[in-house]
Amino acid sequence: MRSIARIGLHSFADMAGERIRLEVHPREQTGSRVSRRLRKEGLVPGILYGTGKTHSISVPERELRKALTGGAGMHTILDVVLDGAGATPSILKDYQQDPLRGKRVHVDLLEVRLDQMITAIVTIQLVGAEDSPGVREGGALSQIAREVNVEALPMEVPDHIDLDVSGMVMGDTLRIADLEAREGVAFLDDPETVLATVTVPTRVEEPEEAPEGELAEGEERPEGEAEGSAESSDGEPGIDEG
């Protein structure tokens, strides 16, 4: 699932709290050929998972993009209107995206009740790296985990989480347990899951070059060549003209 939220140490982003009307159309036929035709017509094939029934749908790509690029992004509450019926609160459950064009080629929408908890994937964003003493001293800042799983009401899911790393020194580690608690939002992952570290950079030592005429450690002299052998002027080794 790609759809839900993003959070951070000392700073939760704004709650989703945004609802956008999205009209979708029933899709009578399914299959890859039908899906390709719909995409050429500017429609995105998808599925609406309802509380009692699952619907095959299509959504105008332009309207879907507009709905998911507002302030709440992927976590917008969608008031889905199917074939002129009443609006049903839904969320983006999952999606597939064209890796070249960046357009969504399939979406899964999930009907929700606004008074019932849902699970969500929240992206973590590191902030304050330029002020970290460990980074200033040349340490390597690494983000180990980029997402956390949370549980919250649909309208209370954070948009994202900022993880403040400005105080990290060399050797520091931040974990999920270090995230600031927020009422109504529960972290579902292991509290000891590592989110970010600052480590001493690895130094790569170059092998020393052997002086000219000497063999480097582990190198063997070519067969037939004896150490200290001399060549005569006519190219025969070991013979001195007298």
N, C-alpha and C positions, 0 to 999 in steps of 0.2 A: 504494500500500500504506500502511496506517495503523498497522500492528500492532506495531512492535517495541520501541523503547526510548527512553531519555532520558539525557544526560550533561552535565558542566560543568567549567570551569576550576578547578583546584586541588581539585575534589571530585567524585568519581564517586558516584552513588547506589548502594545495595546491588544486587547482582546479582539477577536474577530468582529463580533457585534454588528455585522453588516448583512443586509438581506437584499438580494437582487432577483427580480422576476426573470425567469428563463422559460420560454415556450419551446417545447419539444414535440416531435411528431411520431406517431406509431410507425413501426417499420414492419411491413407485412412479410417481406422476404429477407432471408439471411444468406450468408455465404460470402466468400472472398470476392466473387465477381460483382455481387450487388454492392458490397462495401466500396469497391474501387469506383463504381459508377456514382455512388453517393458523394464520394470525395471530389470527383470531377465536377459535381454540381454545387460544390461549396458546403456540403453537409458532412458532419462527423457521425459515424455510426456509434451506437452505444447501447448500454443496458441500464434500465432503471430498476433497482432492487426495492420493491415495495414491502410493506409489512405483511401483505397477504398474497401478492402476485408479482411476478417479474415481467417487465415489459421490454421488448426490443424497440429501440427508439433511434431517431436521428436528430441532430441539433445543428442549426446554422453555425458554421465555424466562426463567422464574424461575431455573432452574439455570444458564443461560448467564450471566445477570447476576451471580449469586452467585460463579461461577468467575472472572469478570473484574474483580471489585471487591475482591479480596484484596490482600495486600501487594505482589504483583508486578503487579497491574493487567492491562493489555493484554498483558503479556509473560509471563504464566503459562504453564508447560508443561502442556498438557492431555493427560491420559491418556484418550484417546477410546475408548469401548467402543461398537462398532457392532453392534447387534442381538445382544447377548450374547456376541460374540466377545472375543478377548483385547484388553487395553488397548494402544493404539498412541500413543506420544508425538507430539503435534501442537502447532502454534502457530496463533494467529489470524493469518491471512494478510491478510484485508481484511474490511470490513463496510460495510453501508449503514444509515443511521440516519434515523428520522423526525425532521425538523427541528422539529416542534412538540411532540411527545410525548417525544422523546429516546430512544425505544426502538429497539433494533436490529431492522431488518426483513429483513436478509439477512446471512449470514456465510459466509466462505470459510475453511476450516481446511486446514492443510497438514501432512501427516505428515513428521516429521523424524527423523534419527538423532542421538542425543545426542553422538556422537563426530565429527560432521561440522559444519563451519562453515556459518553462515547469514548472510545480510545482514539488517540491521535499520534501521528509522528511529527515531532517538533524539531526543526533545524536549529542547530547551535551556531552562533556567529561569534568569533573571537574579536574582542575590542581591547584597545589599549596596549597592543604589542610594542609600539614604539616607545612606551614609557617603562617597559619591564626592565628592571636592573639586570636580570639574567641575559636578556637579549642584547642590552647595551654592552655587556661584557663579552659578547661574541657567542653566547649560547644559542642552541638551535631550538626554536619553538615548534612543537609538533602538535597538531590536532588529531588525537587518536580516534575519537568518536564524533561524528558530525550530526547525529540525530539521537533523540531520546523519545521513548514512548510515554505518553501521558494519558490520564483519564480526567475528563471534565465535561460539563454541560456543553452542548454545541455552541452556544453563544459566549461561552467563557474560555474557549480554547485560545491560548496565546497565539499571536501571529508569528512570533519567533522569540528566541531567547538569546540575549547577549551575555557572553561569558567574559567577564572582566579579568584580563591576564596582566594588567599593569603592575601588580605587586609581586609577580613571580620572580624569584631569584634562581640562580643556577641550581639544578637538581630538584626544583619544585614539581609537584604533581597536583592537578585538580581532578576531583572525581564528582560523580553525580551527587554524592553526599554533601558536597560543597555548594550545591545550588541552593539559592534562597527559596525557602518554602513560601507558597502562596495559597491562600484559602481557596478551596474549590478545585485546585489542580493537584493531582497526585502523580508522582513519578513511578513508573511501573518496572523500570530496569533495576538491576543489582546496584545498590548504592556505591559499591566499590568499583564500578565501571570507570575506567580512566578516560577523562575528556581531553586533557592537554598536559604536556610536559615541557620542561626546559632542560636540555641536556648539554653537556660539554661536547663541542663538535669533534668528530673523529678526524684525527690527523693521519694522512697517508704518507708514509716515509718512502722516499725514492731509494732504490737499491744503489749502493756505492759502485762507481765504475772502477774496474780494475786498471792499474797503470798499463800503458802500452807494452806488450810483450809478455804480460802476466795473465794467468787464467783467473777468471772470476770464480768464486766459491761454487763448487758443484759442476763446473765446466770441465769437460775432458778434452785432452789434446788430440787432434786428428790422428788417425792410425798412420803409422809410418813416419811420423814427425817426431824426432827425438829432441829433448831439451838441449839447447846449446849447440845444435848441429850447424855446420858451416857449409857454404856452397862455394865451389871453385868457380873460376871465371867462365868455364865452359858449361856450368850448370850442373855438374856432378857433385853431389853432396859428400862432404868429409874427405876430399882429396886436395892436397896442397901441391901446386906445381913447384918443382925445385930446380 
